[in-house]
Amino acid sequence: MSLVTRYIMKQIWVPALIALVVISFVLVAGAIQNEVKALLKDVPIAQITMIDISWISFYSLPTLVGFLFPVTFLMAIMLTFSRMAQNNEFTALKSAGIPLKRLILPVVFMGVLLSGICFLALDYGKPWAYKQLTKLVRSDLPLRVTIDMLPTGVMHEYGDWRIYVGKKEGDGTLKNIVVLQPLPDGRANAFYAESARLVKKDGVSSLEMERGHYIQAEKKDLVPRTTFELGKRTVPPLKSREVQGERKGMTMEELFAAERETEKKYFETKAIPVERDLRALRVELAHRFGFPLMCLAVCIVGAPIGARSPKAGRSFNFAIGLAILTVYFVLTKATEPRGLLPFWQVILITQMPNVLLCGLGSYLIWRVDRV
């Protein structure tokens, strides 16, 4: 590796790491906000600890790698080349007989390397992280909730029960509580109590209700009703809700298997929901191929533009980088298939942003040394 190559790579990696930290913080903060909003439907906010937020942040990071790598790499290229232009380093290197193409080659090599790393991260890291994040948010955290933690004034699903709490006292007493116990035939037994308290003994939780009514499910047009001073019911256990089969949690191999199975099912049924699933699987597969190549596409365009940029300061190159990313994502949205197409056509269409940017970048690299 030549001295010039090592110098260019070193100059790019430093701002790349800084940009990675800053952009990761912004993107992960947005992901945390979305996950916590969804989580608050099942888990009281008092139950969500800083450790939980830390795990959500950790698991969210790999799911965003398809955006993080290209964005941070492009910004690092533009900022590095802006600094080198301001310091007249390009002028000095060209005076030494080193063409700009020679300075751009290490950047293209890094783009190829990052594309490979991004592909592996999307194929293995993202599915693993998404499964862990889904398990934490939709299963592990909701299992911590007890009846006395439920918000008041809303009907909740708790295990096999449907439960409503009117008010909570400071000592943990629940006021105006309604409990519905669904039966297999669709009917339900109902309990109403003026007050209740959650009691835990020997690892078993019970709901002790005072001054209430027990209304049994309808029997032969009769609705038996019993008044009680003290009633006790064992609280049903919460069940883990494993989420399986979501596309974001699948590896490429699993996606291909699901695509073949869904395609077979679609040819047999021609059902519209199956058609939507098949289209979504093909688009997900296409994005798994497309987003890693974004690293290469944006660097091929950004490197010659940054190398020929005027000494206008970092803000100018930063704006150019944002413009390149905007164009890429607009093209990605515009080329996303709207209907069900053969898989090879979906791949070709979704690769158009990469093809267009690589074509433009190759032309700019070819002309980068021309006056």
C-alpha positions as CSV (number, residue, x, y, z in Angstrom):
1,M,0.0,0.0,0.0
2,S,1.6,3.3,-1.1
3,L,2.1,6.3,1.1
4,V,-0.6,8.3,-0.7
5,T,-3.2,5.5,-0.3
6,R,-2.5,5.2,3.4
7,Y,-2.7,9.0,3.8
8,I,-6.1,9.2,2.0
9,M,-7.6,6.3,4.0
10,K,-6.4,7.7,7.3
11,Q,-7.8,11.1,6.5
12,I,-11.2,9.6,5.6
13,W,-11.5,7.2,8.6
14,V,-11.3,9.9,11.3
15,P,-14.3,12.0,10.1
16,A,-16.1,8.8,9.2
17,L,-16.0,7.6,12.8
18,I,-17.1,11.0,14.0
19,A,-19.9,11.1,11.6
20,L,-20.9,7.5,12.5
21,V,-21.2,8.5,16.2
22,V,-23.2,11.6,15.5
23,I,-25.6,10.1,12.9
24,S,-26.0,6.9,14.9
25,F,-27.1,9.0,17.9
26,V,-29.7,10.8,15.8
27,L,-31.0,7.6,14.1
28,V,-31.0,5.5,17.2
29,A,-32.8,8.3,19.2
30,G,-35.5,8.2,16.6
31,A,-35.7,4.4,16.7
32,I,-35.9,4.5,20.5
33,Q,-38.7,7.0,20.4
34,N,-40.8,4.8,18.0
35,E,-40.1,1.7,20.0
36,V,-40.9,3.3,23.4
37,K,-44.2,4.7,22.0
38,A,-45.2,1.3,20.8
39,L,-44.1,-0.2,24.1
40,L,-46.1,2.2,26.3
41,K,-49.3,0.5,25.0
42,D,-48.4,-2.6,27.0
43,V,-45.9,-1.4,29.6
44,P,-46.2,1.5,32.0
45,I,-43.5,4.0,31.6
46,A,-42.3,3.5,35.2
47,Q,-41.3,-0.1,34.2
48,I,-39.0,1.1,31.5
49,T,-35.5,1.5,33.0
50,M,-32.4,3.0,31.5
51,I,-31.0,-0.5,31.1
52,D,-34.0,-1.3,28.9
53,I,-33.3,1.9,26.9
54,S,-29.7,0.9,26.5
55,W,-30.6,-2.5,25.2
56,I,-33.1,-1.0,22.8
57,S,-30.3,1.3,21.5
58,F,-27.9,-1.6,21.2
59,Y,-30.3,-3.7,19.2
60,S,-31.5,-0.8,17.1
61,L,-28.0,0.0,15.8
62,P,-27.6,-3.0,13.5
63,T,-31.0,-2.6,12.0
64,L,-30.0,0.8,10.7
65,V,-26.7,-0.3,9.2
66,G,-28.0,0.0,5.7
67,F,-28.3,3.7,6.2
68,L,-25.4,4.4,8.6
69,F,-22.6,3.0,6.4
70,P,-23.3,4.9,3.2
71,V,-24.3,8.2,4.9
72,T,-21.3,8.3,7.2
73,F,-18.9,7.3,4.5
74,L,-20.1,9.9,2.0
75,M,-20.0,12.6,4.6
76,A,-16.5,11.6,5.5
77,I,-15.4,11.8,1.9
78,M,-16.9,15.2,1.3
79,L,-15.5,16.7,4.6
80,T,-12.1,15.2,4.0
81,F,-11.8,16.4,0.4
82,S,-13.1,19.8,1.4
83,R,-10.3,20.2,4.0
84,M,-7.7,19.0,1.6
85,A,-8.9,21.5,-1.0
86,Q,-8.8,24.3,1.5
87,N,-5.3,23.4,2.5
88,N,-4.1,23.2,-1.1
89,E,-3.2,19.6,-0.7
90,F,-4.7,18.6,-4.1
91,T,-2.6,21.3,-5.7
92,A,0.6,20.1,-4.1
93,L,-0.1,16.4,-5.0
94,K,-0.9,17.3,-8.6
95,S,2.3,19.4,-8.8
96,A,4.1,16.2,-7.7
97,G,2.7,14.4,-10.7
98,I,0.0,12.5,-8.8
99,P,-3.4,12.7,-10.8
100,L,-6.7,13.1,-9.0
101,K,-7.7,9.6,-10.3
102,R,-4.9,8.2,-8.2
103,L,-6.3,9.9,-5.1
104,I,-9.8,8.6,-5.8
105,L,-8.9,5.0,-6.2
106,P,-8.4,4.3,-2.4
107,V,-11.9,5.8,-1.8
108,V,-13.4,3.5,-4.4
109,F,-11.6,0.5,-2.8
110,M,-13.0,1.5,0.6
111,G,-16.5,1.7,-0.9
112,V,-16.2,-1.8,-2.3
113,L,-14.9,-3.1,1.1
114,L,-17.7,-1.3,3.0
115,S,-20.3,-2.7,0.6
116,G,-19.2,-6.2,1.5
117,I,-19.3,-5.5,5.2
118,C,-22.7,-3.9,4.9
119,F,-24.0,-6.9,3.0
120,L,-22.9,-9.3,5.8
121,A,-24.3,-6.9,8.4
122,L,-27.7,-6.8,6.7
123,D,-27.7,-10.6,6.2
124,Y,-26.7,-11.7,9.7
125,G,-26.5,-8.7,12.1
126,K,-29.7,-7.0,11.2
127,P,-32.0,-10.2,11.5
128,W,-30.4,-11.1,14.8
129,A,-30.7,-7.6,16.2
130,Y,-34.3,-7.3,15.0
131,K,-35.3,-10.6,16.6
132,Q,-33.7,-9.5,19.9
133,L,-35.3,-6.1,19.8
134,T,-38.7,-7.6,19.0
135,K,-38.4,-10.2,21.8
136,L,-37.4,-7.4,24.3
137,V,-40.1,-5.0,23.3
138,R,-43.0,-7.3,22.7
139,S,-42.3,-10.2,25.0
140,D,-39.8,-9.7,27.9
141,L,-40.8,-6.2,29.0
142,P,-44.6,-6.8,28.9
143,L,-44.1,-10.0,31.1
144,R,-42.9,-7.8,33.9
145,V,-46.3,-6.0,34.2
146,T,-48.5,-6.8,37.1
147,I,-52.2,-5.8,37.6
148,D,-51.4,-3.0,40.1
149,M,-49.2,-1.4,37.4
150,L,-51.9,-1.1,34.8
151,P,-53.0,2.5,33.9
152,T,-56.5,3.4,35.2
153,G,-59.5,4.2,33.1
154,V,-58.7,1.8,30.2
155,M,-59.6,-1.8,29.5
156,H,-56.6,-4.0,29.4
157,E,-55.8,-7.6,28.2
158,Y,-54.0,-9.4,30.9
159,G,-53.3,-13.1,30.2
160,D,-56.8,-14.6,29.7
161,W,-58.5,-11.7,31.5
162,R,-59.9,-8.4,30.4
163,I,-59.4,-6.0,33.3
164,Y,-60.4,-2.4,34.1
165,V,-59.1,-0.4,37.0
166,G,-61.0,2.8,37.9
167,K,-58.6,4.3,40.4
168,K,-55.5,3.5,42.4
169,E,-54.8,4.4,46.0
170,G,-51.3,5.3,47.4
171,D,-51.2,2.0,49.4
172,G,-51.7,-0.1,46.2
173,T,-55.4,-0.6,46.6
174,L,-57.4,-0.8,43.3
175,K,-60.8,0.9,43.2
176,N,-63.8,0.1,41.0
177,I,-62.2,-2.9,39.3
178,V,-63.9,-5.0,36.6
179,V,-62.6,-8.4,35.5
180,L,-63.9,-10.4,32.6
181,Q,-62.9,-14.1,32.3
182,P,-63.6,-15.2,28.7
183,L,-64.9,-18.8,28.2
184,P,-64.0,-21.1,25.3
185,D,-67.5,-20.7,23.9
186,G,-67.2,-16.9,23.6
187,R,-69.1,-16.1,26.8
188,A,-67.5,-14.6,29.9
189,N,-67.8,-14.5,33.6
190,A,-67.6,-11.0,35.2
191,F,-66.4,-9.6,38.5
192,Y,-67.0,-6.2,39.9
193,A,-65.5,-5.0,43.2
194,E,-65.3,-1.7,45.0
195,S,-61.7,-2.4,46.0
196,A,-59.1,-5.0,45.3
197,R,-55.5,-5.8,46.2
198,L,-52.8,-7.9,44.5
199,V,-51.4,-10.5,46.9
200,K,-48.3,-12.6,46.1
201,K,-47.7,-15.8,48.1
202,D,-45.3,-18.7,47.3
203,G,-44.8,-17.3,43.8
204,V,-48.5,-17.2,43.0
205,S,-50.3,-13.9,42.5
206,S,-54.0,-13.6,43.6
207,L,-56.5,-10.7,43.3
208,E,-58.4,-10.2,46.5
209,M,-61.6,-8.3,45.9
210,E,-63.9,-6.8,48.5
211,R,-67.6,-5.8,48.3
212,G,-68.4,-6.9,44.8
213,H,-70.6,-8.9,42.5
214,Y,-69.9,-12.0,40.5
215,I,-71.9,-12.3,37.3
216,Q,-71.8,-15.7,35.7
217,A,-72.0,-16.3,32.0
218,E,-75.6,-16.5,30.6
219,K,-77.2,-20.0,31.1
220,K,-80.5,-20.7,29.4
221,D,-81.5,-17.0,29.3
222,L,-80.6,-16.6,32.9
223,V,-77.7,-14.4,34.2
224,P,-76.8,-15.6,37.7
225,R,-75.5,-12.9,40.0
226,T,-73.8,-13.3,43.4
227,T,-72.8,-10.6,45.9
228,F,-69.7,-11.2,48.0
229,E,-67.8,-9.4,50.7
230,L,-64.5,-11.0,49.9
231,G,-63.6,-12.8,46.7
232,K,-60.2,-14.2,45.6
233,R,-59.1,-15.2,42.1
234,T,-55.7,-16.5,41.0
235,V,-54.2,-14.1,38.5
236,P,-53.5,-15.8,35.1
237,P,-49.9,-15.9,34.0
238,L,-48.7,-13.7,31.2
239,K,-47.6,-15.6,28.1
240,S,-44.6,-14.8,26.0
241,R,-45.6,-13.4,22.6
242,E,-42.9,-14.7,20.2
243,V,-43.0,-12.9,16.8
244,Q,-42.0,-15.1,13.9
245,G,-41.9,-14.8,10.2
246,E,-41.3,-11.0,10.0
247,R,-39.2,-10.1,7.0
248,K,-36.8,-7.9,8.9
249,G,-35.9,-10.8,11.1
250,M,-35.0,-13.2,8.3
251,T,-31.6,-13.9,6.7
252,M,-31.3,-14.0,2.9
253,E,-31.6,-17.7,2.9
254,E,-34.8,-17.6,4.9
255,L,-36.1,-14.8,2.7
256,F,-35.5,-16.9,-0.5
257,A,-37.2,-19.9,1.1
258,A,-40.2,-17.8,2.1
259,E,-40.3,-16.2,-1.3
260,R,-40.5,-19.6,-3.1
261,E,-43.1,-20.9,-0.7
262,T,-45.2,-17.7,-1.0
263,E,-44.9,-17.8,-4.8
264,K,-46.1,-21.4,-4.9
265,K,-49.0,-20.5,-2.6
266,Y,-49.9,-17.5,-4.8
267,F,-50.0,-19.6,-8.0
268,E,-52.4,-22.0,-6.2
269,T,-54.7,-19.4,-4.7
270,K,-54.2,-16.1,-6.6
271,A,-55.3,-14.4,-3.3
272,I,-54.6,-10.7,-2.9
273,P,-53.1,-11.0,0.6
274,V,-50.7,-13.6,-0.7
275,E,-49.8,-11.4,-3.6
276,R,-49.0,-8.5,-1.2
277,D,-46.8,-10.8,0.9
278,L,-44.9,-12.1,-2.2
279,R,-44.3,-8.5,-3.5
280,A,-43.1,-7.4,0.0
281,L,-40.7,-10.4,0.2
282,R,-39.2,-9.6,-3.3
283,V,-38.8,-6.0,-2.4
284,E,-37.1,-6.9,0.8
285,L,-34.7,-9.2,-1.0
286,A,-34.0,-6.5,-3.6
287,H,-33.2,-4.0,-0.8
288,R,-30.8,-6.5,0.8
289,F,-28.9,-6.5,-2.5
290,G,-29.3,-2.8,-3.2
291,F,-28.5,-1.0,0.1
292,P,-25.0,-2.5,0.5
293,L,-24.1,-1.3,-3.0
294,M,-25.2,2.2,-2.0
295,C,-21.8,2.5,-0.2
296,L,-20.0,2.0,-3.5
297,A,-22.5,4.2,-5.5
298,V,-22.3,7.3,-3.3
299,C,-18.5,7.1,-3.0
300,I,-18.0,6.8,-6.8
301,V,-20.1,10.0,-7.2
302,G,-18.9,11.8,-4.1
303,A,-15.2,11.3,-4.5
304,P,-14.7,13.1,-7.9
305,I,-17.1,15.9,-6.9
306,G,-15.3,16.4,-3.6
307,A,-11.9,16.3,-5.4
308,R,-12.9,19.0,-7.8
309,S,-14.9,21.1,-5.4
310,P,-14.0,24.8,-5.0
311,K,-12.4,26.1,-1.8
312,A,-15.9,27.1,-0.5
313,G,-15.6,25.5,2.9
314,R,-17.1,22.4,4.5
315,S,-20.6,23.6,4.4
316,F,-20.6,23.5,0.6
317,N,-19.4,20.0,0.4
318,F,-21.7,18.9,3.2
319,A,-24.6,20.3,1.2
320,I,-23.4,18.5,-1.9
321,G,-23.3,15.2,0.2
322,L,-26.9,15.8,1.4
323,A,-28.0,16.4,-2.2
324,I,-26.4,13.1,-3.4
325,L,-28.2,11.2,-0.6
326,T,-31.5,13.0,-1.3
327,V,-31.2,12.1,-5.0
328,Y,-30.4,8.5,-4.1
329,F,-33.4,8.0,-1.8
330,V,-35.8,9.8,-4.2
331,L,-34.7,7.4,-6.9
332,T,-35.1,4.5,-4.5
333,K,-38.6,5.5,-3.7
334,A,-39.5,6.2,-7.4
335,T,-38.1,2.9,-8.6
336,E,-39.8,0.7,-6.0
337,P,-42.2,-1.7,-7.8
338,R,-45.9,-0.9,-7.3
339,G,-47.2,-4.2,-8.4
340,L,-46.2,-7.9,-8.5
341,L,-43.3,-8.4,-10.9
342,P,-41.0,-11.4,-11.6
343,F,-38.1,-11.5,-9.1
344,W,-35.4,-10.7,-11.7
345,Q,-37.3,-7.6,-12.8
346,V,-37.7,-6.4,-9.2
347,I,-33.9,-6.8,-8.7
348,L,-33.1,-4.8,-11.9
349,I,-35.6,-2.0,-11.1
350,T,-34.5,-1.5,-7.5
351,Q,-30.8,-1.4,-8.6
352,M,-31.4,1.5,-10.9
353,P,-30.3,4.2,-8.3
354,N,-27.0,2.3,-7.9
355,V,-26.6,1.9,-11.6
356,L,-27.3,5.6,-12.3
357,L,-25.0,6.9,-9.6
358,C,-22.2,4.5,-10.5
359,G,-22.5,5.5,-14.2
360,L,-22.4,9.2,-13.3
361,G,-19.6,8.7,-10.9
362,S,-17.5,6.7,-13.5
363,Y,-18.0,9.6,-16.0
364,L,-16.9,12.1,-13.4
365,I,-13.8,10.1,-12.4
366,W,-12.9,9.8,-16.1
367,R,-13.0,13.6,-16.4
368,V,-11.7,14.5,-13.0
369,D,-8.2,15.5,-14.2
370,R,-9.4,17.6,-17.1
371,V,-9.4,21.3,-16.8
